[in-house]
Amino acid sequence: MANRLTVFLRDCRTAIHTLSLYGAAAIASYGWALGRLLHFPTRPYLPLWFAGALFVYNIDRLKADPSDKVNTPRRYRESLRLRPAGALAAALAACALILLPIFSRDWVSLLLTAGGGIVCLSYSVPFLGFRLKDVPLLKTFFAPTLVTAAYFVLPRQGAGTAASAMPYHLLAAGWTWVFLLFNMILCDLRDLEGDRRMRTRSLPVTIGARWTLRTLGGLLGALAILSLFTAWRAPPEKALLWEELGAVSVLYLGGLLAAARKPKPESFYEWWVEGMLFLPALVVLGNR
């Protein structure tokens, strides 16, 4: 009985990561935290953020990428094994992205999510003979930019932002982009060998491992500075929260950077690197 329970829990853990449920939940939780920090309406968009991440991740893995066989061999094998479940997850997520805005009569969100879905498809699936993923450096900058836009464009079109709050929101958007870019570059550093073999010109492939580590260190410094400026422009009741979020994030990301200097198992990236997106929500919850 104990062995069956162990196997069941292991299979659940594998499915959670292979089908990107953990990553999608992390992205949605980050959006929720931004809503609390910036007074964005998040309730209508939480399912869209979750479904969008689920769609993008699973679509990307439905088309077997030879570089994944080198970079993340265990996930590559599990993705092949769970391919039908991944296709179902992508299909359900696509339905949610279309039907939720229709049911709420939010036609702007429908257009934005449909357009974003097409762009994401072109990232993983070759249209006109090439994928956006194959464009030099786009692999590194595509996801942070798209996710940051999803966090800020959807709520803004629903509620608008006073002109006086614009500098605060722009600083928060910059902080978010740097935070997500750190995550992406760290994952691309893990993928360096496979991307080189497939000639995918990510940032680490272009500048090498040593300069990539220096770039990550520079992003940590930028995150610390942006935290102070964002706290300065934030409403008084949010200033200390941004300072705490900045301190916690720099410490956590610095720990990830120190650990990643030596080879780490896939589980390190699955739990700890992807898990960094839960930090803002944890900080907000800790101050309620």
C-alpha positions in Angstrom: 0.0 0.0 0.0 2.8 2.4 0.9 4.6 1.6 -2.4 1.4 2.3 -4.4 1.0 5.7 -2.6 4.6 6.6 -3.3 4.2 5.8 -7.0 0.9 7.7 -7.1 2.5 10.8 -5.5 5.5 10.6 -7.8 3.2 10.3 -10.9 1.2 13.3 -9.7 4.4 15.4 -9.2 5.6 14.4 -12.6 2.3 15.4 -14.2 2.2 18.7 -12.4 5.5 19.7 -13.9 5.3 18.0 -17.3 1.8 19.5 -18.0 3.1 22.9 -16.6 0.4 23.1 -13.9 3.0 24.4 -11.5 4.4 27.0 -13.9 0.9 28.2 -14.9 -0.1 28.5 -11.2 3.1 30.5 -10.5 2.3 32.9 -13.4 -1.3 33.4 -12.2 -0.1 34.0 -8.6 2.3 36.7 -9.8 -0.5 38.5 -11.6 -2.7 38.3 -8.4 0.2 39.9 -6.4 0.6 42.7 -8.9 -3.1 43.4 -8.6 -2.7 43.8 -4.9 0.3 46.0 -5.3 -1.1 48.2 -8.1 -4.8 48.0 -7.4 -5.5 46.2 -10.7 -8.7 44.2 -11.0 -7.4 40.6 -11.1 -10.4 38.4 -10.7 -11.4 38.5 -14.4 -7.8 37.8 -15.6 -6.6 35.1 -13.2 -8.1 32.3 -15.3 -6.8 33.9 -18.5 -3.3 34.1 -17.2 -3.4 30.5 -16.0 -5.0 29.2 -19.2 -2.6 31.3 -21.3 0.5 29.8 -19.6 -1.0 26.3 -19.8 -1.6 26.8 -23.5 1.8 28.2 -24.4 3.8 25.6 -22.4 1.9 22.6 -23.6 1.8 23.7 -27.2 5.6 24.2 -27.1 6.1 20.7 -25.8 3.7 19.0 -28.2 6.3 19.5 -30.9 9.3 17.5 -29.7 12.4 19.8 -29.8 15.7 17.8 -30.1 17.4 20.4 -27.8 15.1 19.3 -25.0 16.5 15.8 -25.3 19.8 17.3 -24.2 18.7 20.1 -21.9 15.9 18.4 -20.0 16.0 14.7 -20.8 13.6 13.6 -18.1 11.0 16.1 -19.0 11.5 15.3 -22.7 10.7 11.6 -22.0 7.7 12.4 -19.8 6.3 14.9 -22.3 6.3 12.1 -24.9 4.6 9.7 -22.5 2.0 12.3 -21.5 1.5 13.7 -25.0 -2.2 13.0 -25.1 -2.7 14.7 -21.7 -0.6 17.7 -22.9 -2.7 18.0 -26.1 -5.9 17.9 -23.9 -4.5 20.5 -21.6 -3.6 22.8 -24.5 -7.1 22.3 -26.1 -8.9 23.0 -22.8 -6.8 26.1 -22.2 -7.5 27.4 -25.7 -11.2 27.0 -25.1 -11.0 28.9 -21.9 -9.1 31.7 -23.5 -11.8 32.0 -26.1 -15.0 31.3 -24.1 -14.2 33.3 -20.9 -14.1 36.7 -22.7 -17.1 35.8 -24.7 -19.2 34.9 -21.7 -18.2 38.1 -20.0 -18.6 40.1 -23.2 -15.1 41.4 -22.9 -14.3 41.8 -26.6 -11.0 43.6 -26.2 -9.7 40.8 -24.0 -10.9 38.3 -26.6 -9.0 40.1 -29.4 -5.9 40.4 -27.2 -5.8 36.8 -26.1 -6.5 35.5 -29.7 -3.7 37.7 -31.0 -1.4 36.6 -28.3 -2.3 32.9 -28.9 -1.4 33.3 -32.6 2.0 34.9 -31.7 2.7 32.1 -29.2 1.9 29.5 -31.8 4.3 31.1 -34.3 6.9 30.9 -31.5 6.8 27.1 -31.3 5.3 26.1 -34.7 7.1 26.9 -38.0 5.0 29.3 -40.1 6.4 30.3 -43.5 9.4 28.0 -42.9 10.7 29.2 -39.5 9.7 29.6 -35.8 10.0 32.8 -33.9 12.0 30.7 -31.4 14.8 30.5 -34.1 15.2 34.2 -34.4 18.5 35.2 -32.7 18.0 36.3 -29.1 14.2 36.1 -29.3 14.1 32.8 -27.3 15.5 34.8 -24.3 13.4 37.9 -24.6 10.1 36.6 -26.0 8.5 35.1 -22.9 9.4 37.9 -20.3 8.1 40.6 -22.7 4.9 38.7 -23.6 4.0 37.9 -20.0 4.7 41.4 -18.8 2.4 42.7 -21.4 -0.3 40.2 -20.4 0.0 41.4 -16.8 -0.3 45.1 -17.6 -2.3 45.5 -20.8 -5.3 43.3 -19.9 -6.1 45.0 -16.5 -5.4 48.5 -17.9 -7.8 48.1 -20.7 -10.4 47.0 -18.2 -9.9 49.7 -15.6 -7.6 52.4 -16.9 -4.9 54.1 -14.9 -4.8 57.7 -13.6 -2.0 59.8 -15.1 -0.5 60.4 -11.6 -0.1 56.6 -11.1 1.5 56.0 -14.5 5.2 56.4 -13.3 4.5 53.9 -10.5 3.0 51.4 -12.9 5.8 51.8 -15.4 8.4 51.2 -12.7 6.4 48.1 -11.6 6.3 46.9 -15.2 10.1 47.4 -15.5 10.6 45.5 -12.3 8.4 42.7 -13.5 10.2 42.5 -16.9 13.7 42.3 -15.2 12.4 39.7 -12.7 11.0 37.5 -15.5 14.1 38.1 -17.7 16.3 36.8 -14.9 14.2 33.6 -14.8 14.4 33.1 -18.5 18.1 33.7 -18.8 18.8 31.3 -16.0 16.8 28.6 -17.8 18.6 29.4 -21.1 21.9 29.0 -19.2 20.7 25.5 -18.3 19.8 24.9 -22.0 23.2 26.1 -23.3 24.5 22.8 -24.6 21.3 21.8 -26.4 20.7 25.2 -27.9 24.2 25.3 -29.2 23.7 21.9 -30.9 20.5 23.1 -32.5 21.9 26.6 -33.3 19.2 28.3 -31.3 20.8 31.7 -30.6 19.7 32.4 -27.1 21.5 35.0 -25.0 23.8 32.5 -23.3 24.7 30.9 -26.7 25.5 34.4 -28.1 27.6 35.7 -25.2 28.8 32.6 -23.5 28.3 31.2 -20.0 30.7 33.6 -18.2 29.1 36.8 -19.6 25.7 35.3 -19.0 26.5 35.0 -15.3 27.7 38.6 -15.2 24.5 39.6 -17.0 22.4 37.9 -14.3 24.4 39.7 -11.6 23.7 43.0 -13.4 20.0 42.1 -13.4 20.1 41.5 -9.7 21.5 45.0 -9.2 18.9 46.5 -11.6 16.2 44.7 -9.6 17.4 46.2 -6.3 17.5 49.7 -7.8 14.1 49.3 -9.4 12.7 48.1 -6.1 13.8 51.4 -4.4 12.4 53.6 -7.2 9.2 51.7 -7.3 8.8 52.0 -3.5 9.5 55.7 -3.8 6.7 56.2 -6.4 4.3 53.8 -4.7 1.4 54.9 -2.5 2.6 55.1 1.2 0.8 51.9 2.2 2.6 50.0 -0.5 6.1 51.5 -0.2 7.4 49.1 2.6 5.9 46.2 0.7 7.9 46.9 -2.4 11.1 47.3 -0.3 10.4 44.0 1.3 9.6 42.4 -2.0 12.9 43.8 -3.4 15.0 42.5 -0.5 13.4 39.0 -0.6 13.7 38.7 -4.4 17.3 39.8 -4.5 18.2 37.4 -1.8 16.3 34.5 -3.4 17.5 35.2 -6.9 21.0 35.6 -5.7 20.8 32.2 -4.1 19.6 30.7 -7.3 22.5 32.4 -9.2 25.0 31.1 -6.8 23.6 27.6 -6.9 23.4 27.6 -10.8 27.1 28.1 -11.1 27.4 24.3 -10.8 25.3 21.8 -12.7 21.9 21.2 -11.0 19.3 18.5 -11.6 16.1 19.2 -13.5 14.2 19.3 -10.2 16.1 22.4 -9.2 14.7 24.4 -12.1 11.3 22.7 -11.9 10.7 23.7 -8.2 13.1 26.5 -7.2 13.6 28.5 -10.4 10.0 28.3 -11.6 8.9 28.8 -8.0 10.5 32.3 -7.9 7.3 33.5 -9.5 5.4 32.7 -6.3 7.6 35.2 -4.3 5.5 38.3 -4.8 2.3 36.5 -3.8 4.0 35.1 -0.7 5.3 38.6 0.3 1.8 40.1 -0.2 0.1 37.3 1.8 2.7 37.7 4.6 1.7 41.3 5.0 -2.1 41.0 5.0 
